[in-house]
Amino acid sequence: MKRVHKRMMLTLMFVLAALAVLPGMAAFAEEAGTAAAAADAAVSAADSTGTKALAAAIVVGLAAAAGAIAMGMAVAKSAEGMARQPEASGKINSAMMLGLVFIETAIIYALIVAILIIFVL
């Protein structure tokens, strides 16, 4: 049962990462196709924009996928802990919420990095 669960989680993670990267790759391919007809300056600008879009998509996609998996595991383990020891459910719930906040903070940092990649670099 655990093997099937782990395989399902890995498959879901790869599918989510692929779905996050595909729009950036499509934008990169479209910009690269239009940049071939433009001047050298326009080609370098379009390549830079496409590369930035791809990098931002990868950063946000991987962070969101990893965060979603981590949050799911944290909630599952805390529910299991509360089922085993109902008298400790308050402490377990508090610790779970604190952990979820830290995981979500890491995802928000990845979003900020993606925004910096697009607009600053």
N, C-alpha and C positions, 0 to 999 in steps of 0.2 A: 504494500500500500504506500509506504513512504517513497519507494522508488518511482512509482507512478506520479506521486505528488511532486517530487523534485523534477522529474522530466517535464511535467506540465508547467511548472513554474519557469523552468529554463526556456521552454518553447514560448511561453507567454512573454518573457523578457525579450527574446530575440524578435518576436513579432512586433512588440511595441517599439523597440529600437529601430526596426526597419521602417515602420510607419512614420516614425519621427524624422527619419533621414530622407525618405522619398521626396517630400516637397522641396527640400533644399537641393536635392540632386536634379530634380526637374527644372528648377530655376537656374541651376548651374548649367545644365545642358542647353536650355533656351538662350541664356545669355552668351554662352560660348558660340552658339550657332549664329547669332546676330552679330557677334563681335568679329567674326571672320571677314565680314564685308566692310567693316569700319577701318579707320586708320589705326596706326600702331598705338597711339595714345588712348584711343577708345577701346582697343583690344585689352590693354593692360588694366584699364579701369573696370571693364566688364569682368575680366578674370578675377580681379580683386574682389568685386562685389559677389560673384558667384562663390568664390572660396570662403568669403565671410559668411554667406548664407549657409553653406554646407557645414562650416565649423560651428555656427550657432545652433543649427538643427541637431548636430551630434551632441553638443554639450547639454542642451535642454532635454533631448530624448533619453540619453543615458541616465541623467540625474533623475528624471521623472520616473523612469522604469525601475531604477534601483531603489528610489524612495518608496514607490508603490509596493514593491516586494517587501521592503523592510517594514513598512507600516502594517502590511497584512500579517507578516510573521509576528510582529509585536502584539497586535490585537489578538491573534490566535493564541499565543502563549499566555497572555494575561487572562483571557477567558478560561483557558485551561487551568491556570493557577487559581482563579476565583472559584471554579467548579470543585477543585480539590480542597480548598480551604476557604469556605464562605466567610469565616470570621475575619480574614485578612483582606477582604475585597476592597476596603477603603484605601489601604496602603498600596495594594496592587494597582488599583485604578489611578491613584495619584502618580505613581511611578510610570505607568503606561502613558499618561497624558504628557508628562515631562519628556519622556522619550520621543513621543510623536512630535512635540514642538521642536526638539533638536533635529529630527529628521526633516521636518518641513523647512526649517531654517537652512539646511544644506541645499535643499531644492531651490529655495529663493536665491541663495548665493549663486547657484548655477545659472539662474535666469538673469541675474545682474551681470554675470560674466558674459553671457550671450549678448546682452544689450550693449555692453562695452565693446565686444568684438565687432558688432555691426556698426555702431556710431562713432567709436573713438579710433579704432585701428584702421 
